[in-house]
Amino acid sequence: MNAGDEAVASIFRFGEQFQKNSLEALRVLRELGDLPVGASEKVCVYREDKIALYRYAPLARPLGLPPLLICYAMVNRPYVLDLQPDRSLIRELLSFGIDVYLLDWGYPDGADRFTGLDEYVLGYLHRSIEHILKAHGTGSLNLLGVCQGGTLSLCYAALEPGRIANLIAMVTPVDFKTPENLLSKWAQHIDIDLMTQAGNVSGELLNAAYLGLMPFRLTQQKYAELADMAGNRAGLENFARMEKWIFDSPDQPARAFGEFVKWFFQDNALIKGGVELAGRAVSLKSITQPVLNVFARRDHLVPPSASIALGAHIGSGDYTELGVDVGHIGMYVSGRARNTVSAAIAKWLGERARAAG
């Protein structure tokens, strides 16, 4: 057999093995079925319409800090923060003695079509915060806003600064028109009135748009790598849980979605001015409490330039940045971020609590 024939035979052998591995991986995935997500024990302490406020069971001796409320994005489900025991930002925070709450926006339906951002920020988020403050007999709490939830948290902190002791923004868009922002380039061309005239916006449609930003890496490459997981049950379980989360995309309430796209993406009004909620103007300069800004250096959805703009627009004299060498989702589930991010948050909160006396 000459060199050319050997090369062709080698390619065929690789193809056969790749197909065999892929089929085996798919067989195990079918066998795994619908895996449970959410690793940490929690209880619902407040519920209103579609939203639910959860408090997590402690895992360590309390640090004695104000409670921490996590406000996640509306466009995805928050259980990615607590996917499984060894991939859980929430569990890590609990292990440091932090009292953790989570606001779950739920699954909006037709009844929420005309609900605007003012109700989500100054209604549901505000009443959840009031519930926590009353339960703890305190005047302020710590707020951690993630992705879109970080933008909403910035708006709340600007309008109700007295209720927020310390603010943490994680992979949060602030400047929505930086050159690297692929999602923003897509959003600029949306006819938002046409998109929402029939009602809520399909979560499947939005998910397809996110995947389309980097189609090779987020689709073909990912599934090609699946073949390498044949025989690795733990790896396949990780893959299955992530796939479940990726495609679990709630529909978005028409009015709130339209306002978010127009105000933030198209008008860049968070930094330029012009965002009003319930008739109240949002000014980032009103954020004067300590701020920790955590961003992902390899983020394709919220590039670092979109996040680090925060420091130039707030009124706080205590501003800290933490860049992590991960992608957007890697901030919560990657081994590289594991414990590093939660440890930095716990240390930062502890230092601010001691400084406050």
C-alpha positions in Angstrom: 0.0 0.0 0.0 1.5 3.3 -1.1 1.4 6.5 1.1 -1.7 7.9 -0.7 -3.6 4.7 -0.1 -2.5 4.6 3.5 -3.7 8.2 4.0 -7.1 7.4 2.6 -7.4 4.3 4.7 -6.4 6.3 7.8 -9.2 8.9 7.1 -11.8 6.1 6.7 -10.6 4.5 10.0 -10.9 7.9 11.8 -14.4 8.4 10.3 -15.5 5.0 11.4 -14.2 5.5 15.0 -15.7 9.0 15.1 -19.1 7.7 14.0 -18.9 4.8 16.6 -18.0 7.2 19.4 -20.7 9.6 18.4 -23.4 6.9 18.4 -22.2 5.7 21.8 -22.3 9.2 23.3 -25.8 9.7 21.9 -26.9 6.3 23.3 -25.7 7.3 26.8 -27.4 10.7 26.5 -30.7 9.0 25.7 -30.2 6.7 28.7 -29.5 9.7 31.0 -32.9 11.2 30.2 -34.0 14.4 31.8 -31.3 15.0 34.4 -32.1 17.1 37.5 -30.7 20.6 37.8 -30.3 22.8 40.9 -27.9 21.2 43.4 -28.6 23.2 46.5 -31.5 23.0 48.9 -33.8 26.1 48.8 -37.2 27.2 49.9 -39.6 29.7 48.2 -40.1 32.6 50.7 -42.2 34.9 48.4 -44.2 34.4 45.2 -46.1 36.8 43.0 -47.5 36.1 39.6 -44.7 34.3 37.7 -41.8 35.3 39.9 -40.5 33.4 42.9 -38.0 34.4 45.6 -35.9 31.6 47.0 -33.7 31.4 50.0 -30.9 28.8 50.1 -30.1 26.6 53.0 -26.8 27.5 54.7 -23.8 25.3 54.2 -21.3 27.0 56.5 -21.2 29.2 59.6 -22.7 32.6 58.7 -20.3 35.4 58.0 -22.7 37.9 59.6 -23.0 39.9 56.4 -26.2 41.4 55.0 -28.2 38.9 52.9 -27.2 38.6 49.2 -29.9 38.7 46.5 -29.0 37.4 43.1 -30.9 38.9 40.2 -30.4 36.9 37.0 -31.4 37.6 33.4 -35.0 37.2 32.2 -33.9 35.6 29.0 -32.5 32.4 30.5 -33.2 30.2 33.5 -31.2 31.0 36.7 -30.4 27.3 37.6 -27.2 27.6 35.5 -25.9 29.3 38.7 -26.5 26.0 40.6 -26.3 23.4 37.8 -24.8 20.5 39.8 -22.8 20.2 43.1 -19.4 20.7 41.4 -20.5 23.4 39.1 -22.5 25.8 41.3 -21.7 29.5 42.0 -24.5 29.5 44.5 -23.1 26.5 46.4 -19.7 28.1 46.5 -21.1 31.4 47.9 -23.0 29.3 50.5 -19.8 27.5 51.5 -18.3 30.9 52.4 -21.1 31.6 54.9 -23.1 34.0 52.7 -26.9 34.1 53.1 -28.1 33.7 49.5 -31.4 34.6 47.9 -32.4 34.2 44.2 -35.1 36.0 42.3 -36.5 33.6 39.6 -38.5 35.5 36.9 -40.3 32.3 35.9 -42.0 31.8 32.5 -43.9 34.8 31.2 -47.0 34.1 29.2 -49.7 36.1 27.4 -50.9 37.7 30.6 -47.5 39.5 30.9 -47.5 40.9 27.3 -48.0 44.5 28.5 -45.9 44.3 31.6 -43.0 46.9 31.3 -39.6 47.1 32.8 -40.9 49.5 35.4 -43.0 46.7 36.9 -40.1 44.2 36.8 -37.6 46.6 38.4 -39.7 48.8 40.7 -42.4 46.2 41.2 -41.3 42.5 41.4 -37.6 43.2 42.2 -38.5 46.0 44.7 -41.1 43.9 46.5 -38.7 40.9 46.7 -36.0 43.2 48.3 -38.6 44.6 50.7 -39.5 41.1 51.7 -35.9 40.2 52.5 -35.3 43.4 54.4 -38.4 42.9 56.5 -37.5 39.3 57.2 -34.0 40.3 58.4 -35.0 43.5 60.2 -32.4 45.5 58.2 -32.4 48.5 55.9 -30.2 47.3 53.1 -28.9 44.1 51.5 -26.2 43.1 49.0 -27.3 42.8 45.4 -25.6 40.6 42.7 -26.9 41.3 39.2 -26.0 38.8 36.5 -26.0 39.6 32.7 -29.3 41.3 31.9 -30.2 41.0 35.5 -27.1 43.1 36.2 -28.5 45.9 34.0 -31.8 45.8 35.8 -29.9 45.8 39.2 -28.0 48.9 38.2 -31.3 50.6 37.4 -32.7 49.6 40.8 -29.6 50.7 42.7 -29.7 54.0 41.0 -33.3 54.6 41.9 -33.2 53.0 45.4 -29.6 53.4 46.6 -30.5 53.3 50.3 -31.7 49.7 50.1 -28.4 48.4 48.5 -25.4 48.1 50.8 -23.1 46.8 48.2 -23.6 46.1 44.5 -22.0 43.4 42.4 -22.3 43.4 38.6 -21.4 40.1 36.9 -21.0 39.9 33.1 -23.2 42.9 32.9 -23.7 45.1 29.8 -23.4 48.8 30.5 -22.2 50.3 27.2 -24.3 48.6 24.7 -22.5 49.9 21.6 -18.9 49.0 21.9 -17.3 47.7 18.6 -16.9 44.1 19.9 -20.5 43.7 20.8 -21.9 41.2 18.3 -25.3 41.0 20.0 -25.7 44.7 19.8 -24.9 44.8 16.1 -27.8 42.3 15.6 -30.1 44.3 17.8 -29.6 47.6 16.0 -31.6 46.2 13.0 -34.6 44.9 14.9 -37.9 46.5 14.1 -39.1 46.1 17.7 -42.7 47.2 17.0 -43.0 44.6 14.2 -41.3 41.9 16.4 -43.7 42.4 19.3 -47.0 43.4 17.6 -48.3 39.8 17.8 -47.4 39.4 21.5 -44.5 37.9 23.5 -41.2 37.2 21.8 -40.4 33.5 21.4 -37.6 32.2 23.6 -36.6 29.7 20.8 -36.2 32.6 18.4 -33.9 34.5 20.7 -31.9 31.4 21.5 -31.3 30.8 17.8 -30.1 34.4 17.5 -27.6 33.9 20.4 -26.2 30.7 18.8 -26.0 32.4 15.5 -23.5 34.9 16.8 -20.8 32.2 16.8 -22.3 29.3 14.9 -19.2 27.1 14.5 -18.1 27.2 18.1 -21.6 27.0 19.6 -23.0 24.3 17.3 -20.8 22.3 15.0 -17.6 22.3 17.2 -19.6 21.6 20.3 -21.3 18.5 18.9 -18.1 17.3 17.2 -16.5 17.3 20.7 -19.3 15.2 21.9 -17.7 12.2 20.2 -14.7 12.5 22.5 -16.9 12.1 25.5 -17.9 8.5 24.7 -17.2 6.4 27.8 -17.0 9.6 30.0 -20.3 9.4 31.8 -19.6 12.5 34.0 -18.7 14.5 31.0 -21.9 13.5 29.2 -23.9 14.4 32.3 -22.3 17.8 32.2 -23.1 18.1 28.5 -26.7 17.1 29.0 -27.4 19.6 31.8 -25.9 22.4 29.8 -28.0 21.5 26.8 -31.1 21.4 28.9 -30.3 24.9 30.2 -29.4 26.3 26.8 -32.7 25.3 25.2 -34.8 26.2 28.2 -35.5 29.7 27.0 -38.6 31.5 28.4 -40.7 33.6 26.1 -40.1 37.4 26.7 -42.9 39.7 27.6 -43.5 42.0 24.6 -43.4 45.4 26.3 -40.5 44.7 28.6 -38.4 43.1 25.8 -39.2 46.0 23.4 -38.2 48.5 26.0 -34.9 46.7 26.8 -33.9 46.5 23.2 -34.8 50.1 22.3 -33.6 51.8 25.5 -30.4 49.9 26.1 -29.2 48.3 22.8 -30.5 50.8 20.3 -30.4 54.1 22.2 -27.6 53.1 24.7 -29.6 55.2 27.2 -28.1 53.6 30.3 -24.9 55.7 29.8 -26.3 58.4 27.6 -29.4 59.1 29.7 -33.1 58.6 28.9 -34.1 55.5 30.8 -37.2 56.3 32.9 -39.0 53.7 35.1 -42.4 54.8 36.5 -41.5 58.3 35.6 -38.2 58.3 37.5 -35.0 59.0 35.5 -32.2 56.4 35.9 -28.8 58.0 36.5 -25.8 55.8 37.1 -24.2 58.7 39.0 -26.7 58.0 41.7 -24.9 54.7 42.5 -22.7 55.7 45.3 -22.4 52.5 47.3 -19.3 50.1 46.8 -19.4 48.3 43.5 -17.6 45.2 42.4 -17.6 44.6 38.6 -16.9 41.0 37.6 -16.4 40.5 33.8 -15.3 37.6 31.6 -12.3 38.3 29.4 -13.5 35.9 26.6 -17.1 36.8 26.7 -18.8 36.8 23.2 -22.2 38.0 24.5 -21.1 40.8 26.8 -17.5 41.7 25.8 -15.3 43.2 28.5 -15.5 46.6 26.9 -19.3 46.6 27.5 -18.9 45.8 31.2 -15.8 47.9 32.3 -17.5 51.0 31.0 -19.4 51.0 34.4 -16.5 52.5 36.3 -16.6 55.7 34.3 -20.3 56.3 34.8 -21.2 55.6 38.4 -20.9 58.0 41.3 -19.2 55.5 43.7 -15.7 56.2 45.1 -15.3 52.5 45.9 -15.2 50.7 42.6 -13.4 47.4 42.0 -13.0 45.4 38.8 -12.3 41.6 38.5 -11.6 40.1 35.1 -11.7 36.3 34.8 -10.2 34.4 31.9 -13.4 32.6 30.9 -16.4 33.0 28.5 -19.8 34.3 29.4 -21.3 31.0 30.7 -17.9 29.9 32.0 -18.2 32.5 34.7 -20.7 30.2 36.5 -19.7 26.6 35.4 -16.1 26.4 34.4 -13.4 24.9 36.5 -11.2 28.0 35.9 -13.7 30.2 37.7 -14.6 27.7 40.4 -14.1 29.1 43.9 -12.0 32.0 42.5 -15.1 34.2 41.8 -17.0 33.2 44.9 -13.9 33.7 47.1 -13.3 37.1 45.6 -17.0 38.1 46.2 -16.9 36.8 49.8 -13.6 38.6 50.5 -14.9 41.9 49.0 -18.2 41.8 50.9 -16.4 41.0 54.1 -14.0 44.0 53.7 -16.9 46.3 53.0 -18.8 45.1 56.0 -15.8 45.7 58.3 -15.3 49.2 56.8 -19.0 50.0 57.4 -18.5 49.1 61.1 
